[in-house]
Amino acid sequence: MTTTEAPAPPLVTLPDGPIDQSTLSRAQKALLALSDDVAAQLAEDHGVCVRPIALRRIELSTGRVDVVPVPCGSTREDKCRPCAEKARRLRMVQCRQGWHLEDEPIVKPADPTDAQKDLMAVRADLHAAHALAREAGDDTECENIADAVAEIDTELRALGVRGRLAPLDGPDRLPVKRSTRRRQDAPNLPRRPVENRTVGTVYGGRYRPSTFLTLTLDSYGRVDKNGAALDPDRYDYRRAARDAIHFPKLLDRFWQNTRRCVGWDVQYFGSVEPQRRGAPHFHAAIRGTISRAELRMIAAATYHQVWWPPHDHQTYTGDHVPRWDALASAWIDPDTRVPLPTWDEATDPDALDAPAHTVTFGEQVHVKGILGGTEEAGRHIGYLTKYLTKSVGQAAGLDDTATTRQRAHARRLAAELAVTPCSPRCPIWLLFGVQPKGSRSSMVPGVCKGKAHRPEHLGIAGRRVLVSRKWSNKSLADHRAERSTFVRQLLARAGVQPAYAVDDGPFEWETTKAGDPDVPPRPVLLLHAIHQRQRWRADYDAAVLATTEPDPDCLATESEAA
């Protein structure tokens, strides 16, 4: 018996030239571009947010009300590519400005004024009066003094006083202090007095190199080329989950040790990224040079002890979980009806004599010297910010190209993270028989909304970019303001007057609600944003042409050709 293969369906194509959609078939119409897709692609080409937010802008001077599109500000390219790319480039500017500085970016605080000192003196008298009223048990007088102190604090802030102001009442419970003595199995580090400088040393009278550093965590088992465990049963997922959650604390300890060891105020710009195996690692641009031997010694001697209650074995599983007792305002055991130990009771030094976990770095420490202004410096800045527009899972390779073994490895790690407490306030502590800090009836035992427990974050719940305070002495808002100021100055120098208001203000902003009659649909907002960007670009290009001096060589060539 012979079988005849069915003929292949004809290829659907569109006619050449102008298209009359009324004569097309359904299959041909499906090949046409959607209007929303055209607008979104045009917005990406112009660098306009594809998910603009409608905000109501009220001009206080004239009372005019406009609904304007505002960028969403997402840092993920799968949500909004233009906003994510804009945020990444801003981080690149921040990294570049602070990496190879030759002068200290430290600004000396202003001297206290007489008005500030007078208000602080009044505040000191109120502190003493509050202490006397509290000893006498006069609650009314204490409340009156607290109101007066609140008014003085507002005036101090208005006068330019920053920092934490001393509270009237001290803490109910002193913080628990652990011994700072180093572990016996950790190597000792030299301790030098830290100089008040952040720039590096000059070599040869003109070279001031800096450092690029990469730190990784320890191995938890053998993995393949894609980062998946070769033997999942022998891979230490529990230690991997805990190390990922406490990795930020380990980095803080590393920089403390670095400054004490090298003897100057080391500044850094770093990014936390996942490896293919799902473990976080850290890339950092360090201002100045530190020897490879010192950095490897510091990394080997750095550790972080987690002084939390033991959480190796769950006390409650399934439906057998603690219950909330409204009368006792506490979580109780479902069988004995006895309240569970509070966080303070479980972490008391008398009850907790050993840390629940200790985090350390792995043996791989990569150190490289970089000269400022070179192509290599620009390449490493791009490498530092390469994955900032991707989610943690995407940066680890968990996308459509991930293998079956990779997905199984990620599921095992996510399952361990689901039962690993992420903070003292995590509701997962109830599964281990401990009431978390700030326990309340709305908690669900074993269910935490923290980012560390979401599978796509792989335990990396903190900030992806870590910048020291004296890196450039500027925040991201300062860098954005610099770009805006540059454009304003360029337009003013060229004599270009925009035909639209550029943050003239003062403005008051209101959020809009779904169904507001004055709010246009999102496609209309997107078109308005594209039109606005086109006008901005036209004015900027005109200003650049007006302020750019013509090249004499080009003029000579044109005259000869004429």
Buried (B, 14 or more C-beta within 10 A) or exposed (E): EEEEEEEEEEEEEEEEEEEEEEEBEEEBEEEEEEEEEEBBEBBBEBBBBBBBBBBBBBBEEEEEEEBBBBBBEBBBBEBBBBBBBBBBEBBBBBBBBBBBBEEEBEEEEEEEEEEBEEBBEEBEEBBEBBBEBBEEEBEEBBEBBBEBBEEBBEBBEEEEBEEEBEEBEEEEEEEEEEEEEEEEEEEEBEEEEBEEBBBBEEEEEEEBBBBBBBBBBBBBBEBBEBBBBEEBEEBBBBBBBBBBBBBBBBBEBBBEBBBBBBBBBBBBBBBBBBBBBBBBBBBBBBBBBBEBEBBBBBBBBBBBBBEBBBBEEBBBEEEEBBEBBEEEEBBBBEEEEEBBBBBEBBBEEEEBEEBBBBBBBBEBBBBEBBEBEEEBBEEBBEBBBBBBBBBBBBBBBBEEEBBEBBEEBBEBBBEBBBBBBBBBBBBBBBBBBBBBBEBEEEBEBBEBEBBBBBBBBBBBBBEBBBBBEBBBBBEBEEBEEEEEEEBEEBBEEBEBEBEEEEEEEEBEEEEEEEEEEEBBEBEBBBBBBBEBBEEBEEBBEBBEEEEEEEEEEEEEEEEEEE
